[in-house]
């Protein structure tokens, strides 16, 4: 293997490592967002079941009116 080939191979491995790291970070971020959204839906469901009005539930959970409609069905 020539020097140029070794440099290219090392650069490729470095790029692959960086790509995996970025993918992992993006996956973790999306997973956290999904978990937070699921938690907000669960909390909203309980708040509505306890008789709180939709406006209050929206304010405290950050959910949209459309998302609250899905919760109640």
MDAnalysis code that builds the backbone (N, CA, C; Angstrom):
import MDAnalysis as mda
import numpy as np

u = mda.Universe.empty(219, n_residues=73, atom_resindex=np.repeat(np.arange(73), 3), trajectory=True)
u.add_TopologyAttr("name", ["N", "CA", "C"] * 73)
u.add_TopologyAttr("resid", np.arange(1, 74))
u.add_TopologyAttr("resname", ["UNK", "UNK", "UNK", "UNK", "UNK", "UNK", "UNK", "UNK", "UNK", "UNK", "UNK", "UNK", "UNK", "UNK", "UNK", "UNK", "UNK", "UNK", "UNK", "UNK", "UNK", "UNK", "UNK", "UNK", "UNK", "UNK", "UNK", "UNK", "UNK", "UNK", "UNK", "UNK", "UNK", "UNK", "UNK", "UNK", "UNK", "UNK", "UNK", "UNK", "UNK", "UNK", "UNK", "UNK", "UNK", "UNK", "UNK", "UNK", "UNK", "UNK", "UNK", "UNK", "UNK", "UNK", "UNK", "UNK", "UNK", "UNK", "UNK", "UNK", "UNK", "UNK", "UNK", "UNK", "UNK", "UNK", "UNK", "UNK", "UNK", "UNK", "UNK", "UNK", "UNK"])
u.atoms.positions = np.array([
    [0.860, -1.170, 0.000],
    [0.000, 0.000, 0.000],
    [0.909, 1.236, 0.000],
    [0.609, 2.153, -0.876],
    [1.426, 3.365, -0.968],
    [1.049, 4.329, 0.141],
    [1.862, 5.336, 0.302],
    [1.607, 6.354, 1.321],
    [0.271, 7.043, 1.072],
    [-0.003, 7.376, -0.174],
    [-1.270, 8.036, -0.531],
    [-2.447, 7.126, -0.170],
    [-2.345, 5.854, -0.469],
    [-3.421, 4.911, -0.162],
    [-3.639, 4.785, 1.340],
    [-2.555, 4.777, 2.094],
    [-2.680, 4.705, 3.558],
    [-3.342, 5.958, 4.119],
    [-2.976, 7.112, 3.576],
    [-3.587, 8.375, 4.025],
    [-5.072, 8.376, 3.705],
    [-5.414, 7.943, 2.499],
    [-6.834, 7.894, 2.104],
    [-7.615, 6.920, 2.991],
    [-7.014, 5.776, 3.271],
    [-7.681, 4.782, 4.121],
    [-7.886, 5.332, 5.532],
    [-6.873, 6.018, 6.053],
    [-6.992, 6.614, 7.389],
    [-8.066, 7.691, 7.399],
    [-8.104, 8.509, 6.346],
    [-9.132, 9.549, 6.252],
    [-10.527, 8.935, 6.164],
    [-10.647, 7.839, 5.407],
    [-11.945, 7.174, 5.276],
    [-12.407, 6.630, 6.633],
    [-11.489, 5.990, 7.363],
    [-11.844, 5.465, 8.690],
    [-12.255, 6.593, 9.633],
    [-11.519, 7.701, 9.559],
    [-11.855, 8.859, 10.401],
    [-13.244, 9.381, 10.047],
    [-13.535, 9.480, 8.758],
    [-14.854, 9.937, 8.316],
    [-15.963, 9.000, 8.761],
    [-15.696, 7.695, 8.693],
    [-16.690, 6.718, 9.136],
    [-16.958, 6.848, 10.631],
    [-15.897, 7.023, 11.415],
    [-16.066, 7.199, 12.869],
    [-16.885, 8.454, 13.167],
    [-16.551, 9.541, 12.466],
    [-17.281, 10.791, 12.690],
    [-18.739, 10.639, 12.283],
    [-18.981, 9.945, 11.175],
    [-20.354, 9.716, 10.722],
    [-21.155, 8.899, 11.720],
    [-20.529, 7.863, 12.274],
    [-21.223, 7.054, 13.288],
    [-21.534, 7.886, 14.524],
    [-20.591, 8.729, 14.919],
    [-20.785, 9.570, 16.106],
    [-21.945, 10.538, 15.892],
    [-21.967, 11.177, 14.720],
    [-23.049, 12.115, 14.418],
    [-24.383, 11.376, 14.398],
    [-24.412, 10.202, 13.776],
    [-25.638, 9.410, 13.730],
    [-26.115, 9.013, 15.115],
    [-25.190, 8.628, 15.962],
    [-25.537, 8.257, 17.335],
    [-26.122, 9.443, 18.086],
    [-25.482, 10.599, 17.958],
    [-25.973, 11.796, 18.646],
    [-27.358, 12.187, 18.150],
    [-27.566, 12.121, 16.830],
    [-28.882, 12.453, 16.281],
    [-29.936, 11.461, 16.765],
    [-29.583, 10.191, 16.808],
    [-30.517, 9.170, 17.285],
    [-30.888, 9.375, 18.741],
    [-29.908, 9.694, 19.560],
    [-30.186, 9.948, 20.975],
    [-31.089, 11.163, 21.144],
    [-30.814, 12.208, 20.377],
    [-31.629, 13.423, 20.463],
    [-33.070, 13.138, 20.068],
    [-33.254, 12.416, 18.970],
    [-34.613, 12.080, 18.531],
    [-35.312, 11.198, 19.559],
    [-34.576, 10.272, 20.147],
    [-35.153, 9.398, 21.166],
    [-35.599, 10.172, 22.395],
    [-34.785, 11.132, 22.814],
    [-35.156, 11.963, 23.966],
    [-36.394, 12.796, 23.659],
    [-36.429, 13.382, 22.454],
    [-37.595, 14.180, 22.063],
    [-38.854, 13.321, 22.050],
    [-38.749, 12.129, 21.501],
    [-39.896, 11.217, 21.442],
    [-40.352, 10.853, 22.859],
    [-39.403, 10.566, 23.731],
    [-39.737, 10.229, 25.112],
    [-40.418, 11.371, 25.837],
    [-39.940, 12.584, 25.607],
    [-40.550, 13.751, 26.241],
    [-41.967, 13.963, 25.720],
    [-42.160, 13.725, 24.423],
    [-43.487, 13.894, 23.834],
    [-44.454, 12.844, 24.394],
    [-43.992, 11.626, 24.486],
    [-44.828, 10.555, 25.048],
    [-45.193, 10.879, 26.494],
    [-44.243, 11.398, 27.256],
    [-44.511, 11.767, 28.649],
    [-45.543, 12.890, 28.717],
    [-45.422, 13.879, 27.831],
    [-46.381, 14.987, 27.812],
    [-47.780, 14.475, 27.487],
    [-47.883, 13.538, 26.560],
    [-49.185, 12.959, 26.219],
    [-49.781, 12.208, 27.405],
    [-48.943, 11.461, 28.093],
    [-49.409, 10.703, 29.267],
    [-49.893, 11.652, 30.362],
    [-49.141, 12.701, 30.604],
    [-49.517, 13.688, 31.623],
    [-50.807, 14.389, 31.224],
    [-50.921, 14.752, 29.949],
    [-52.131, 15.421, 29.464],
    [-53.349, 14.525, 29.639],
    [-53.181, 13.259, 29.321],
    [-54.292, 12.304, 29.469],
    [-54.776, 12.272, 30.919],
    [-53.841, 12.253, 31.848],
    [-54.198, 12.218, 33.267],
    [-54.828, 13.539, 33.709],
    [-54.277, 14.656, 33.243],
    [-54.827, 15.967, 33.604],
    [-56.263, 16.099, 33.113],
    [-56.508, 15.657, 31.872],
    [-57.867, 15.719, 31.332],
    [-58.796, 14.788, 32.113],
    [-58.304, 13.610, 32.467],
    [-59.113, 12.661, 33.243],
    [-59.449, 13.225, 34.617],
    [-58.558, 14.059, 35.154],
    [-58.794, 14.683, 36.458],
    [-59.671, 15.926, 36.364],
    [-60.104, 16.264, 35.139],
    [-61.054, 17.349, 34.969],
    [-60.468, 18.711, 34.649],
    [-59.181, 18.806, 34.404],
    [-58.607, 20.102, 34.049],
    [-59.050, 20.486, 32.643],
    [-59.193, 21.791, 32.414],
    [-59.627, 22.248, 31.099],
    [-58.475, 22.149, 30.095],
    [-58.834, 22.069, 28.814],
    [-57.853, 21.870, 27.746],
    [-56.825, 22.992, 27.674],
    [-57.248, 24.223, 27.902],
    [-56.323, 25.356, 27.835],
    [-55.213, 25.216, 28.882],
    [-55.583, 24.832, 30.079],
    [-54.595, 24.636, 31.143],
    [-53.657, 23.486, 30.796],
    [-54.219, 22.406, 30.290],
    [-53.404, 21.251, 29.911],
    [-52.408, 21.651, 28.820],
    [-52.871, 22.404, 27.826],
    [-51.980, 22.868, 26.760],
    [-50.852, 23.724, 27.321],
    [-51.208, 24.621, 28.216],
    [-50.214, 25.539, 28.771],
    [-49.120, 24.782, 29.524],
    [-49.496, 23.792, 30.295],
    [-48.515, 23.086, 31.121],
    [-47.759, 21.974, 30.394],
    [-48.371, 21.390, 29.360],
    [-47.696, 20.300, 28.645],
    [-46.990, 20.764, 27.381],
    [-47.403, 21.912, 26.847],
    [-46.816, 22.385, 25.597],
    [-47.387, 21.688, 24.372],
    [-48.418, 20.894, 24.562],
    [-49.038, 20.199, 23.440],
    [-49.959, 21.141, 22.677],
    [-50.167, 20.843, 21.407],
    [-51.070, 21.644, 20.584],
    [-52.505, 21.162, 20.791],
    [-53.448, 21.964, 20.302],
    [-54.856, 21.584, 20.388],
    [-55.100, 20.280, 19.628],
    [-54.432, 20.124, 18.492],
    [-54.584, 18.906, 17.697],
    [-54.063, 17.684, 18.456],
    [-52.942, 17.847, 19.133],
    [-52.394, 16.736, 19.901],
    [-53.326, 16.363, 21.050],
    [-53.965, 17.355, 21.645],
    [-54.910, 17.069, 22.729],
    [-56.143, 16.345, 22.209],
    [-56.557, 16.648, 20.983],
    [-57.686, 15.925, 20.404],
    [-57.348, 14.444, 20.282],
    [-56.120, 14.159, 19.873],
    [-55.693, 12.762, 19.752],
    [-55.668, 12.070, 21.112],
    [-55.329, 12.811, 22.163],
    [-55.255, 12.249, 23.511],
    [-56.635, 11.822, 23.980],
    [-57.637, 12.606, 23.670],
    [-58.969, 12.336, 24.200],
    [-59.701, 11.243, 23.436],
    [-59.159, 10.804, 22.315],
    [-59.840, 9.761, 21.529],
    [-59.276, 8.408, 21.783],
])
